[in-house]
Amino acid sequence: MRVRFAETAAEAYAMLADDPSIVPLAGGTDLLVHWPDRHAAHDATYLDLGRVAGLRTHRWTDDALLIGATTTYWDLIRDPRTSSKLPLLVEAGRLVGAVQIQSRGTWAGNIVNASPAADGVPVLMAYDAVVVLESVDGREEVPLADFYQGYKEMRRTGRQLVREIRVPLRERRNQTFHKVGSRRAQAIAKVGLATLEADDGWRVVAASLAPTVRRCRAVEALLDAGEPLGGPDDLLPALRSDVSPIDDIRSTAVYREQVAARLLYYGPASGRPGPTDT
Amino acid sequence: MKTTVHAGDLPATGPAITVRFRLNGADVALDVDPAERLLETLRYRLGLTGTKEGCAEGECGACTVHVDGVPANSCLVLTFQVEGRDVESVESLDAAALAPFLAGGATQCGACTPGVVMTAAWVVGHPELLETHRIRELMAGNLCRCTGYDGIVESVEAALPAADET
């Protein structure tokens, strides 16, 4: 294993331009699982972001929250402004492992680790977050909803670093995040669902239901239309056009689909509060 | 500080990295393997075996230490990442801090106890956390298969400046 150290973002970009196979390392909570047995990962070269000045800072402006490249879940959970302005970030952050993970894991790391079961990504996507990529070539902004192109495939080249995540502040109602797992703490999601209503319509973002976290635009259109629904099953056609759940180690496709339909029916589709988290 | 190296337990994957940090109030400077986890540095390079390895995946919390005052799983931290940081291991705790755990039946087999008391010490030192969090949520990263958790939660309550499980 080799590690490169940079003190400034510009140095980091130069290193990535020099060798785009270098893996930027933030908290490391995903990388280091069962680390002694991960021999292939030991052969790689990493760029330690921990010593790069200024990456951990998050900033509030009049119309956005700017989350730094190494801002942790805990950093935002402990900022009282997050609860009042972007409450789903606190709700989702508190469901990532427990404090031992929340204090190390980063929002940007959650995005580029690209797990379909990510806990931080659904709420960021529902909030219309924008991924700000930087490199020696300049700056590029990609809406998070367009960032993933397939399982673990994303619009970040090896030369680019996620410099920050911009989350616009705007009027939003009926904000909920549900994580359905085996238990409340520490579990990986069987179904994750972030929903909210903005002035231009609903946002519905699903995790663990497709190869990537993704916006469910057919379900959003159904909710925007406001037609009455007879039951949870009436959501299934739209849901099936948006996502493609599978059977895996944690759950089954049928269970995931049924749970997602019920969370939607008893939540945003009804105007009633959602069922209690499991 | 006791220094015991069990070479067979430490990885050797690449050129050594010099890392400097505070450990239990003292400055340390070490050459470590890039792939060496903080857990391994503490146990095998420094002989601080109070920190236990349980699951190696960040679920059980037996390896909990404080990094800059906040609990972290030392099995999920590479030692070079704590450059310039303040690290505390279970050896830093005053024995008096453990009294509520003995009195409250909060330990049985003991495998989880070093991690449990590290998280508990953090909660006890930061009662303001209970304005937004319940003790059970703050302690959720420490698994215990013996006590059923009630003894642990009650011991944390007993140790708080003003006992108040919200």
Interface residues (C-beta under 8 A of the other chain):
Chain A: M1 R2 V3 L25 G27 G28 T29 L32 V33 H34 W35 P36 H42 D43 Y46 D48 G50 R51 W74 S83 R94 G97 A98 V99 Q100 I101 S103 R104 R184 A185 Q186
Chain B: P11 T13 G14 P15 I17 D33 P34 A35 R37 A56 E57 G58 E59 G61 T64 V67 V70 P71 A72 N73 C75 L76 V77 L78 F80 Q81 E83 G84 T119 T132 H133 E137 L138 M139 A140 G141 N142 L143
